[in-house]
Amino acid sequence: MLTQIEYAKKGVFTQEMKIALETEEIDKDKLIEGIANGRIVIPANKNRKRNKYYAIGEGTLVKINVNIGVSSECGNFDEEIKKLELCKKFNVESVMDLSSGKNSSEFRKMLLRDYDFIVGTVPIYDMSLIKEDFTKVEAKEIIELIEKQAEEGVDFFTIHSGINKKAVERFEKNERLMKIVSRGGGIIYNWMIKNNKENPLYEHFDEILKICKKYDVTLSLGDSLRPGCIFDSTDALQIEELINLGELSKMALSEGVQVMIEGPGHMRANEIAANVTFQKKLCNNAPFYVLGPLTTDIGAGYDHITGAMGALIAAMNGADFLCYLTPAEHLRLPSIEDVKEGIIAFKLAAHSANIAKGFKKQIIKDYNMSIARGAMNWEEMFRWGIDDEKMREYKKDENKYCTMCGKLCPINSVK
């Protein structure tokens, strides 16, 4: 079996492409062309059949990802399943399982079996299943772990291959405020220092590509050196790693492996557009997957807001895939309510970008809401609002107008 890229290069319109196209407004031939040249991906592991597939990249709707998972410290499956059901309710396209510890494999298998989301993982988070001290894990064991998850049906992997010895040398001379804030990047950095060896995910990248090609797993090249505060953004470390990711993305495309590039975490609003341009230029216009970016560092407890603001700017300038943030970011594991607020904030950011880009199906939703508001038709407003439960909770009274203006409601009085 070929990968989606290889099918696209032959002009073959696969079932996965057909399903993905149903929710898009892009032309069929442009979709195939975009996949063939690496500007669009359809994460679709060969070992996992789903009812829903999604295209991510140039000319397609902006999508969002939600992070879920259990750990040794918090292994409550019921809590995480409730979060998954929220993702389903709000039509989230992708879920990353960031589980670690003894229950991670069981949770991942359940997620892959019972849900139609795109499912991504960071394989090295499972290294604790091999050895308690991850710095003692052998490169061979990491590769075997990656293949195990690919065989299970994971659709995309975040692989921190961009931090190599040269990048570490620069890092150790740099005066960053926040150093490394990427969990995966921190794991790999410590492994490299402790073992005095090259990053195994960089050194053995060709082996990882063979696995990804075998199962058609999409690579999401992780940004180990992403800025963790606005004072570290667009520095030499971030740009050097981005150059590395560009070179690795070319290798992936040449081997018929779909690839995305992960982007910055914290960044001043005025730098975001330029960063998207850098990424697209340096990484062959591969789909850009951004975490936020958070536009200020003082928003702890409200980082779903600071992140959604940055996400909208990024999406307006070419970012394709938004990783959500919750109010709990930097503070604790998110509750169910935190997850809901994060989902809604980023669905609104993606939707705002999509209507600005002129996607008609998205614009119609706002048009229908406007008609309902003008008619003061509350049931229709509940239908088109993103969260009808919250709207109904706020609008408990039986008055035709809302209580903000009361009897002075201009819509009602002008009528």
C-alpha positions, 0 to 999 in steps of 0.5 A: 500500500502507498502513502497518501502522498504517493497516491496523490502523486499518481493522481489517485483520489483515495477514500480518505481524501474523498471523506476529507473533501466532504467538509472542505470547499477546496477543489478536488484537484487542488486537494490532490495537488496539495497532498502531493507537494506536501502542503496538505496532509491527511493523517490516516494510519493504514492500520486504523479505519475511521468514519471521519478524515480531515485535511490540514494545510493550504486552502483547507479549513483551519482545524484544532487539536485538543490534548488529553491523557492519563498519567501515573499521577492522574490515571482517571479514565472516566475524567478523560473520557468525559473530556473526549465526549466534549471534543466529540460534541464540539466537533474537534478534529484532532486529539493528542494523547499525551498519556504517560505511565502504566495506563497509557497504552490501555488508554491509547487503545481505547481512544483509537478504537472508540473515537473518530478523531485524528489521534496523535502522540508523543511516543517518548512520553511512554519511555517510562514503560521501558525504564524508570530513568529515561536517560538510560533508554537505548536508541533502539528501544525508542525506535521500537516504541515508535513502531509499536505505536504506529502499529496500534494505529496512531495517525501522527507523531510529534517527534523532537528531531530538530534539537541536535548537538549543534543546536545544544552547543548554541543553547548552552551559550545562550542567555534565554530566560526560560531555557527549554519549556517543551516536555519532549525537548527537555527529555531529549536534551537530558538524554543527550547530556547524560549520554553525551550522544547525538539526539537519537530522533535526529541520528536515526531519522531515516529509520523513523521515516521507514516506520512512518512510511510503512503505516502512513503515519504523519510526522509532526516535527516538534519544536524543542526550543520553542520560546516559553516567554515573549522575551525568548521569541524569534531568537537564534535557538528557535530559528536554528531549530526551524532550519533543521526542521526544514531540512528534515521535512524535505527528507520526509517528503522525499520518502513519501511521508506526510509532515507538519511543522510545530510552531512557537508557544509564547510570542508578541502579537506583532511577531506572529505573522513574520514567524508564520512566513519564516516557517512556510519559507524554510519548511517547504510550505508544510502545514504549520501546527501552532501552540497558541501562540500566547501573546502575553505571559501574565495570563495564567488562569486565562491562557485560553484567551491569550492563546486564542488571540495568538492563534487567530493572528497565526491562522490569518497569516497561514497557520493551518492547525491550532493546538488549544490551551486551557485556563489551567495552562501553567497551573494544573491539569485541566478540569472538564470545565477547563477543557470545555473553555479551551475547546470553545476559545480555539474553535472560535479562533479557527472559525473566525479565521475561516470566515475571514478567509471566505469559506462560505459554509462557515459564513452561512453560520454567522449569517443565520445567527444574524437573521435569528438575532434580528428576528429575536428568535431565541431558539434559532439563536440557540441553534447557531450559537457555539454553546447552546447550553450556556446561552440557555442558562444565561437566557432563563427569563421569558422576555422577548428581549434580553436583560442587557437593554431590557425594554430599551432593546433597540432591535425590539423598539425599532421593530 
